[in-house]
Amino acid sequence: MKTRGLSARRQQGLSLIELMVAMSIGLFLLAGAISVLAKGRDLYRTNDAAARLQETARYAMSTIEADLRMANYWGLMSRADLVEKYPTHDDVKVLWRLPTLFKSVQQQAVKEGMHTKYPLILTSGRLVEYEGGGEETRSNPWLAELMQDNFVEINPKTAADRSIRSGEYVWVSTPSGARIKVKAKITEGVGPDTVFVPFHFSGWWQGEDMLPYYPEGSAPIVRGEAVNTATTYGYDRVTMMQESKTTLCNVAKA
């Protein structure tokens, strides 16, 4: 009987307190291991992101360093003195199977005094009311009501020099020979040397509404001049995209 009692006591195992202490120590060690692994993973991701950023920056700088100068071959700005300091590329006899003029066009523009005939920088961009070329969104009566006319944003000083009032029609002319008729919107949102025209409009051609030429029932509710018809020669040689976002221009009362 005495031996049987000793065996029973030996088979009792760990007490509840000992088991809880062991589990606590195990959980603490497990939490520490997970924390180390998580920090190591975060450190790897940070280092990998930094390395990718550096690699991308090096590639971007090597790619666009020269091409930044060829955004527009009429000089881009009304500062002809900068053309000699920052000339564009030499002409290329074969670029994507075609001869492409760079420096000769820029030099001819300076020689012809384009910077004096067209002293303003024209830039184009988006509106929140319309999308893309605007054919679909300008056919939506609710969106069309929000923006009913194409316009050119002009600095108050630039407008005063030309006796232009807000809401009046003006002509925006460019070196390509194009003339677009839009409404003046006087704002300090652009500088005295810059004007802005959104690119979501079409349906007018040099002041004339093309409504009679639309098939019946297909004309958008709002029509206006397409600013892309006024931009000038040039494109990006890397992406092969045309330069339809900026050029030189002048603005005058219609």
N, C-alpha and C positions, 0 to 999 in steps of 0.2 A: 504493500500500500504506500509505503514511504517512497519507493522508487517511482511508482506510477505518478505521484504528486509532483516529483521533481521534473519528470518528462513533460507534464502539462504546463508547468511554469516556463520551461525552456522553449516551448512551442508558441508562446504568446507573441513573439516578434516585437516590432517597434511600437512604441506607444504613440498615441495620437499627437502629442506635442512634438516628438521626434520627427514624425512624418510631416507635420506642418512646417517645421524648421527646414527640413530637407527640400520640400516643395518650394518654399520661399527662396532658398538659396539658388535652386535650379531656375526659377523664374527670373531672378535678378541677373544670373549669368546669361540666360537666353535673351533678356532685354538688352544687355550690354552688347552681345554679339550682333543682334539685329541693328542696333544703333550704329555700330562700326560699319556694318555692311551698307546701311543706308547712306551714311556720310561718304563712304568710298564711292558709291554709285553717283551721288550728287557731285562729288569732286570730279569724277570722270566726265559727267555730262557738261560741267562748266568748262573743263579744259578742252573737251571736244568742240563745244560751241565757240570758244575763243579761237581755236585753231582754224575752224571753218570760216570764221569772220575775217581773220587775217588773210587766209588764202583767197577769199572772195574779194577783199579790198585790193590785194596785190593784182589779181586778175583784172578787176575793174579799172584800176589806175593805168595798167599797161594797155588796156583796150581802148579807153576813151580819151586818153591824154591828147592824142592828135585829133581825134574826130570831134571833140568839143568845139573846135575852131571852124567847123564846116556846116554849122546849122543853117546858114543862109548866105547866099553868094552875092547878095546885093550890098553886103557890108554889115547887115543885121542892125547896126546902130548908126546913128547920125554923126558918129565920130570918125571921120575919114582918116584922122591922124593915127588912129589905132590900127588901121589896116596894114601899114608898113611894119609896125611892131609885131602884130599878130596875124600874119598872112595865112590864107588857107592852103590846101594842098596844091601841088602842081597838077596840071591837066594830065589825065590818064588816057592813053590811046585805046586800051581795051580794059574795061571793067565790067564784068558780067556780060562779055561779048559785045559791049558797046563803048564807043568813045565818050568820055565824060569830062566836061569842062569844070574846072574849079577856079584856079587863080586867074585865068584870063577873063572870066566873067566878073570876078571881084574887081580886078583892075579896070575893066571897061566901065563898071558902075561908078567907080571913083572918078574916072576921066570924064564921064558924062555928067558928073555932079548930082548923082541920085540923092546924096545926103542933103543937098540943099533944096531939091525939088520935093523930096519926101522926107521931111525932118522928124517925123514921129515914128515910134515903134508900134506896130500893130500886133497884138497878141490875141489869141482866141482861146476859149475854154468852155466849160460846162455850166448849165443851170440845173437847179434841183427839180424844176418842173418837167424837164424833157430829158429824153434819152437818145444817144446816138444822133443820127441825122434828123430825128424828130418826126418822121412821117407818121408813125403810129401814135405817139403821144400827142402830137399836134392835132390829131383827129379825134382825140378824146375831149368831149365838151367841157368836162370839169377841169382838166389840166389846161386846155386852151384858154379858158377864162382867166387863169392866173397870169399868163404871159401872152399878150395878144399881138405884140409887135417886136420885131428884131430891133436892136439898138446898139449904139456905140457909147461906151463910158468915156467921158472926157474930163480932164482936170479943170477946175474953175478958171485957172489962169489961161490955159490953152483955149478954152471956150471964149473967154473975154477977149483975147487977142484976135479972135475970128468973128466976134459979134454973134456968137451962137447962144441961143437960149435952150433950156431943157425942154424936151418935147417937140422941138422943131426937127424937120427932116434935114439931113445933111448928106453930102456925098463923101464917101471914103474912097480915095483913089490910090493906086499902088503902081510900082514900076512895071508890072506886067501889062499895063494899059487898062486894067479893069476898073470899074466904078460901081460901087454898091450904095444904094440909097437906104439909109436906116435912120431911126430917130435918135436924137441926142439925149444922153442921160448924164447930166453934170454931177460929178462926185469926186470927192477927195480920195476915193479908193484906188485911183491910179495916179501916177506921177505926171508932171507937166510934159514929159517927153514920151508918154505912153498912152495908147488907147486900147480898149478891149471890146471885142465883138464875140458873142456866143456863136457856136457852130451848129446849133440844132435846127436851123431854118433852111428852107428852100421854097421854090415856087414863084420867086421874082427873078428877073434878069435885068440888071442895070436899070432899075427903077420901074420896070414894067411888070405888072401882075400877069403870070402865065395861066391864070384860071381858064381862059378859053381853050387851052391846049390839053387840059386834063380830060380823060374819058368821063362821061357823065356819072356822077355819084362817087368819084374816086378822089376828088380834091380834098386835102386836109382843111380843117376849119381855119387854122392860122397858117399864113404863108408869109415868106419874107426872103430877103437876100441871103444867099449862101456865101459865108465869108471865105470858104475854101476856093471860090472862084477868083478871089482877089490876091491870094498868096502867090509866091513867086518860085522860080526855079530852085531846086535843091532837094536832097534826100540824104538819109543816113546810110553810109556805105556798108555798115555792119548788118543792120536789120533790113535794109532795102526799103525802109518806110519813107514816103514822101514828106517833105517839109511843108506841112500845111497848117502850122500853128503860129507862125510869126513871119513878119516881113516889115519893110518900111512903108510908110503911107503919108498922106496928107488928108486933112479934113476941111471941108468948105460948106457954107450954107447952100442948100438945094434951091 
